[in-house]
Amino acid sequence: MNIDLPEKRYYKIGEVAKAFNVNTSLIRFWEKEFDVIQPKKNGKGDRMFTPTDIKNFRLIYHLVKEKGFTLDGAKNRLKSNPDGTVNNHEIIASLEKVKAELLKIKNAL
């Protein structure tokens, strides 16, 4: 899945939900279920997600939505092998970006 988010220090929950094409309630639910997601909160209590949180969301989305893991299965996978899973997922994400750029070039020709 190709996520288009600008480079920022913090992202609002609406931006994250729109980037992943899910409801904000799912973002809040995953925040409660997965310990790796720890957003900062501003004075009003709004969640502000860091780029690290976005990487974790990308990994969780990949495991749950694309690979079909259950929530418990995704939690176990994150705990048992976080480094290997993240590296594979980052490689896949970068290859998908390259593919998208190549398709844009192809369509322009």
N, CA, C and O of each residue as an XYZ file, in Angstrom:
436
protein
N       0.840     -1.176      0.000
C       0.000      0.000      0.000
C       0.881      1.232      0.000
O       1.809      1.346      0.801
N       0.589      2.144     -0.891
C       1.349      3.374     -1.000
C       0.649      4.460     -0.191
O      -0.494      4.816     -0.479
N       1.331      4.980      0.810
C       0.779      6.009      1.690
C       1.375      7.353      1.280
O       2.594      7.518      1.266
N       0.517      8.305      0.949
C       0.994      9.634      0.577
C       0.752     10.593      1.724
O      -0.347     11.120      1.896
N       1.805     10.811      2.511
C       1.763     11.781      3.591
C       2.970     12.700      3.438
O       4.069     12.227      3.145
N       2.787     13.994      3.629
C       3.932     14.898      3.551
C       4.875     14.669      4.735
O       4.472     14.137      5.769
N       6.129     15.078      4.568
C       7.093     14.953      5.655
C       6.758     15.994      6.717
O       6.906     17.195      6.493
N       6.310     15.522      7.867
C       5.967     16.399      8.978
C       6.444     15.768     10.270
O       6.769     14.581     10.317
N       6.481     16.574     11.314
C       6.859     16.061     12.628
C       5.689     15.343     13.285
O       5.879     14.318     13.941
N       4.478     15.873     13.113
C       3.281     15.274     13.705
C       2.149     15.248     12.680
O       2.043     16.127     11.825
N       1.303     14.217     12.786
C       0.143     14.066     11.911
C      -1.109     13.960     12.772
O      -1.101     13.316     13.822
N      -2.178     14.597     12.320
C      -3.458     14.495     13.015
C      -4.116     13.173     12.666
O      -3.778     12.546     11.661
N      -5.049     12.756     13.495
C      -5.708     11.460     13.308
C      -6.467     11.416     11.979
O      -6.522     10.368     11.337
N      -7.046     12.531     11.566
C      -7.763     12.568     10.290
C      -6.843     12.351      9.107
O      -7.210     11.684      8.140
N      -5.636     12.919      9.182
C      -4.666     12.735      8.106
C      -4.239     11.272      8.007
O      -4.106     10.726      6.912
N      -4.028     10.651      9.155
C      -3.607      9.253      9.187
C      -4.719      8.360      8.641
O      -4.469      7.468      7.831
N      -5.939      8.607      9.088
C      -7.071      7.799      8.634
C      -7.270      7.944      7.123
O      -7.535      6.958      6.434
N      -7.146      9.152      6.616
C      -7.317      9.381      5.179
C      -6.208      8.700      4.384
O      -6.467      8.136      3.321
N      -4.980      8.746      4.888
C      -3.849      8.129      4.189
C      -4.018      6.615      4.081
O      -3.660      6.018      3.066
N      -4.563      5.997      5.127
C      -4.751      4.547      5.133
C      -6.134      4.137      4.620
O      -6.426      2.947      4.501
N      -6.986      5.126      4.317
C      -8.333      4.874      3.812
C      -9.151      4.040      4.796
O      -9.805      3.066      4.420
N      -9.097      4.451      6.074
C      -9.871      3.798      7.126
C     -10.550      4.888      7.961
O     -10.265      6.075      7.803
N     -11.439      4.470      8.841
C     -12.099      5.407      9.740
C     -11.176      5.778     10.893
O     -10.266      5.029     11.247
N     -11.431      6.953     11.471
C     -10.637      7.375     12.628
C     -10.861      6.447     13.819
O      -9.985      6.305     14.673
N     -12.022      5.824     13.873
C     -12.290      4.898     14.979
C     -11.358      3.692     14.925
O     -10.966      3.170     15.969
N     -10.998      3.244     13.727
C     -10.059      2.130     13.602
C      -8.668      2.551     14.071
O      -7.957      1.764     14.696
N      -8.285      3.776     13.772
C      -6.990      4.288     14.235
C      -6.962      4.316     15.759
O      -5.981      3.892     16.371
N      -8.031      4.813     16.374
C      -8.101      4.843     17.843
C      -8.098      3.433     18.416
O      -7.471      3.185     19.447
N      -8.793      2.503     17.757
C      -8.838      1.115     18.223
C      -7.454      0.480     18.171
O      -7.031     -0.163     19.131
N      -6.745      0.657     17.055
C      -5.396      0.091     16.938
C      -4.452      0.719     17.949
O      -3.545      0.058     18.454
N      -4.665      1.991     18.243
C      -3.834      2.654     19.257
C      -3.990      1.968     20.616
O      -3.018      1.796     21.352
N      -5.225      1.580     20.936
C      -5.470      0.894     22.216
C      -4.949     -0.539     22.198
O      -4.461     -1.035     23.213
N      -5.050     -1.201     21.060
C      -4.680     -2.615     20.970
C      -3.174     -2.853     20.873
O      -2.675     -3.844     21.405
N      -2.451     -1.971     20.211
C      -1.032     -2.181     19.959
C      -0.202     -1.199     20.775
O      -0.390      0.014     20.686
N       0.712     -1.734     21.567
C       1.544     -0.908     22.443
C       2.578     -0.090     21.690
O       3.095      0.885     22.234
N       2.894     -0.457     20.460
C       3.922      0.257     19.705
C       3.454      1.632     19.246
O       4.275      2.456     18.844
N       2.166      1.892     19.297
C       1.625      3.183     18.874
C       1.369      4.028     20.112
O       0.493      3.724     20.921
N       2.142      5.083     20.242
C       2.038      5.974     21.396
C       1.996      7.430     20.917
O       3.022      8.109     20.930
N       0.823      7.915     20.496
C       0.769      9.296     19.997
C       0.894     10.304     21.142
O       0.533     10.029     22.286
N       1.411     11.459     20.796
C       1.445     12.573     21.742
C       0.063     13.201     21.734
O      -0.692     13.046     20.774
N      -0.266     13.906     22.801
C      -1.543     14.616     22.836
C      -1.271     16.080     23.138
O      -0.460     16.411     24.004
N      -1.964     16.953     22.406
C      -1.781     18.378     22.645
C      -2.656     18.827     23.805
O      -3.286     18.000     24.463
N      -2.700     20.110     24.056
C      -3.463     20.644     25.178
C      -4.950     20.332     25.119
O      -5.595     20.193     26.158
N      -5.498     20.221     23.918
C      -6.916     19.895     23.758
C      -7.186     18.404     23.841
O      -8.343     17.986     23.894
N      -6.129     17.594     23.851
C      -6.305     16.149     23.903
C      -6.317     15.483     22.537
O      -6.575     14.284     22.431
N      -6.038     16.261     21.481
C      -5.986     15.697     20.135
C      -4.741     14.835     19.984
O      -3.668     15.186     20.477
N      -4.889     13.718     19.306
C      -3.761     12.823     19.073
C      -2.876     13.380     17.964
O      -3.356     13.833     16.925
N      -1.571     13.334     18.215
C      -0.593     13.786     17.234
C       0.384     12.639     17.018
O       1.172     12.309     17.904
N       0.328     12.034     15.836
C       1.122     10.851     15.533
C       2.459     11.243     14.914
O       2.520     12.140     14.073
N       3.513     10.578     15.327
C       4.853     10.826     14.821
C       5.114      9.949     13.589
O       4.353      9.018     13.325
N       6.175     10.236     12.841
C       6.518      9.354     11.711
C       6.770      7.906     12.149
O       6.507      6.978     11.384
N       7.272      7.709     13.354
C       7.454      6.346     13.866
C       6.108      5.652     14.040
O       5.971      4.469     13.728
N       5.120      6.383     14.533
C       3.771      5.823     14.653
C       3.218      5.453     13.274
O       2.547      4.431     13.129
N       3.498      6.276     12.269
C       3.021      6.008     10.917
C       3.659      4.723     10.386
O       2.983      3.916      9.747
N       4.954      4.528     10.644
C       5.614      3.286     10.230
C       4.975      2.084     10.905
O       4.774      1.043     10.280
N       4.656      2.235     12.186
C       4.004      1.138     12.913
C       2.600      0.883     12.380
O       2.186     -0.269     12.251
N       1.858      1.961     12.067
C       0.537      1.787     11.462
C       0.647      1.064     10.129
O      -0.162      0.190      9.820
N       1.656      1.435      9.338
C       1.854      0.796      8.041
C       2.096     -0.701      8.217
O       1.570     -1.514      7.458
N       2.889     -1.056      9.213
C       3.179     -2.459      9.484
C       1.927     -3.189      9.967
O       1.643     -4.300      9.519
N       1.188     -2.575     10.871
C      -0.042     -3.189     11.388
C      -1.056     -3.346     10.253
O      -1.697     -4.389     10.130
N      -1.197     -2.311      9.429
C      -2.120     -2.383      8.294
C      -1.730     -3.534      7.373
O      -2.581     -4.296      6.916
N      -0.438     -3.647      7.110
C       0.051     -4.717      6.236
C      -0.286     -6.088      6.821
O      -0.759     -6.970      6.104
N      -0.047     -6.268      8.107
C      -0.294     -7.571      8.722
C      -1.788     -7.902      8.786
O      -2.201     -9.015      8.461
N      -2.584     -6.927      9.207
C      -4.009     -7.193      9.452
C      -4.831     -7.152      8.160
O      -5.607     -8.068      7.890
N      -4.666     -6.115      7.379
C      -5.529     -5.928      6.204
C      -5.026     -6.664      4.964
O      -5.824     -7.209      4.201
N      -3.706     -6.684      4.759
C      -3.186     -7.287      3.536
C      -2.833     -8.759      3.714
O      -3.093     -9.568      2.823
N      -2.249     -9.114      4.847
C      -1.854    -10.509      5.077
C      -2.968    -11.325      5.728
O      -2.936    -12.554      5.677
N      -3.958    -10.660      6.341
C      -5.081    -11.372      6.929
C      -4.834    -11.898      8.339
O      -5.522    -12.819      8.778
N      -3.876    -11.335      9.047
C      -3.615    -11.747     10.421
C      -4.760    -11.307     11.324
O      -5.412    -10.296     11.062
N      -5.000    -12.066     12.385
C      -5.902    -11.595     13.432
C      -5.144    -10.572     14.257
O      -3.930    -10.431     14.111
N      -5.852     -9.856     15.125
C      -5.175     -8.871     15.964
C      -4.160     -9.542     16.889
O      -3.054     -9.036     17.075
N      -4.540    -10.684     17.468
C      -3.604    -11.413     18.325
C      -2.412    -11.921     17.530
O      -1.280    -11.884     18.014
N      -2.653    -12.391     16.326
C      -1.571    -12.861     15.475
C      -0.612    -11.736     15.117
O       0.604    -11.929     15.112
N      -1.158    -10.561     14.816
C      -0.316     -9.408     14.488
C       0.492     -8.973     15.707
O       1.665     -8.620     15.583
N      -0.135     -8.998     16.887
C       0.597     -8.641     18.117
C       1.743     -9.613     18.355
O       2.857     -9.199     18.677
N       1.474    -10.900     18.199
C       2.526    -11.903     18.389
C       3.641    -11.742     17.372
O       4.816    -11.896     17.705
N       3.283    -11.436     16.146
C       4.298    -11.249     15.098
C       5.178    -10.041     15.399
O       6.393    -10.083     15.203
N       4.555     -8.965     15.875
C       5.316     -7.771     16.225
C       6.255     -8.036     17.399
O       7.377     -7.530     17.428
N       5.798     -8.824     18.360
C       6.624     -9.113     19.538
C       7.733    -10.111     19.217
O       8.848     -9.979     19.723
N       7.441    -11.101     18.384
C       8.406    -12.166     18.140
C       9.521    -11.761     17.183
O      10.667    -12.175     17.361
N       9.203    -10.966     16.181
C      10.213    -10.620     15.178
C       9.973     -9.220     14.628
O       9.668     -9.075     13.445
N      10.101     -8.203     15.445
C       9.797     -6.863     14.944
C      10.789     -6.360     13.908
O      10.395     -5.668     12.970
N      12.064     -6.689     14.056
C      13.069     -6.160     13.129
C      12.939     -6.761     11.740
O      12.945     -6.030     10.750
N      12.822     -8.069     11.650
C      12.713     -8.715     10.345
C      11.440     -8.343      9.629
O      11.451     -8.135      8.416
N      10.345     -8.256     10.351
C       9.066     -7.912      9.747
C       9.094     -6.489      9.216
O       8.623     -6.226      8.109
N       9.643     -5.573      9.999
C       9.686     -4.179      9.581
C      10.564     -4.034      8.351
O      10.195     -3.320      7.418
N      11.712     -4.690      8.322
C      12.615     -4.568      7.184
C      11.959     -5.085      5.910
O      12.035     -4.431      4.870
N      11.322     -6.236      5.974
C      10.649     -6.778      4.792
C       9.543     -5.845      4.327
O       9.376     -5.611      3.130
N       8.796     -5.320      5.274
C       7.686     -4.450      4.916
C       8.194     -3.140      4.314
O       7.593     -2.626      3.371
N       9.288     -2.595      4.841
C       9.844     -1.366      4.286
C      10.347     -1.589      2.863
O      10.198     -0.716      2.008
N      10.931     -2.736      2.608
C      11.402     -3.060      1.261
C      10.220     -3.137      0.299
O      10.278     -2.600     -0.807
N       9.159     -3.801      0.721
C       7.963     -3.915     -0.115
C       7.369     -2.536     -0.378
O       6.963     -2.242     -1.502
N       7.313     -1.685      0.651
C       6.756     -0.344      0.481
C       7.581      0.481     -0.494
O       7.023      1.197     -1.326
N       8.898      0.391     -0.401
C       9.729      1.168     -1.323
C       9.584      0.647     -2.752
O       9.582      1.438     -3.696
N       9.464     -0.663     -2.924
C       9.256     -1.212     -4.261
C       7.909     -0.791     -4.838
O       7.795     -0.568     -6.044
N       6.896     -0.681     -3.993
C       5.588     -0.223     -4.469
C       5.654      1.235     -4.921
O       4.987      1.614     -5.884
N       6.456      2.059     -4.231
C       6.623      3.451     -4.652
C       7.299      3.519     -6.013
O       6.891      4.295     -6.877
N       8.328      2.708     -6.201
C       9.020      2.674     -7.488
C       8.065      2.235     -8.590
O       8.060      2.803     -9.683
N       7.261      1.224     -8.298
C       6.299      0.732     -9.281
C       5.302      1.830     -9.657
O       4.973      1.998    -10.832
N       4.822      2.579     -8.655
C       3.866      3.655     -8.924
C       4.497      4.731     -9.805
O       3.850      5.234    -10.724
N       5.736      5.083     -9.539
C       6.422      6.083    -10.360
C       6.614      5.583    -11.791
O       6.428      6.338    -12.745
N       6.984      4.316    -11.938
C       7.165      3.757    -13.276
C       5.846      3.722    -14.054
O       5.824      3.957    -15.262
N       4.757      3.428    -13.356
C       3.453      3.432    -14.021
C       3.060      4.836    -14.466
O       2.450      5.011    -15.521
N       3.414      5.844    -13.651
C       3.140      7.232    -14.049
C       3.908      7.587    -15.319
O       3.373      8.218    -16.231
N       5.179      7.167    -15.359
C       6.003      7.445    -16.537
C       5.435      6.733    -17.755
O       5.363      7.308    -18.841
N       5.029      5.474    -17.569
C       4.467      4.695    -18.672
C       3.208      5.355    -19.217
O       3.030      5.444    -20.432
N       2.334      5.819    -18.329
C       1.087      6.447    -18.763
C       1.337      7.777    -19.439
O       0.568      8.185    -20.309
N       2.411      8.465    -19.048
C       2.740      9.753    -19.663
C       3.247      9.573    -21.096
O       3.128     10.476    -21.924
N       3.809      8.407    -21.374
C       4.338      8.161    -22.734
C       3.246      7.825    -23.658
O       3.489      7.586    -24.841
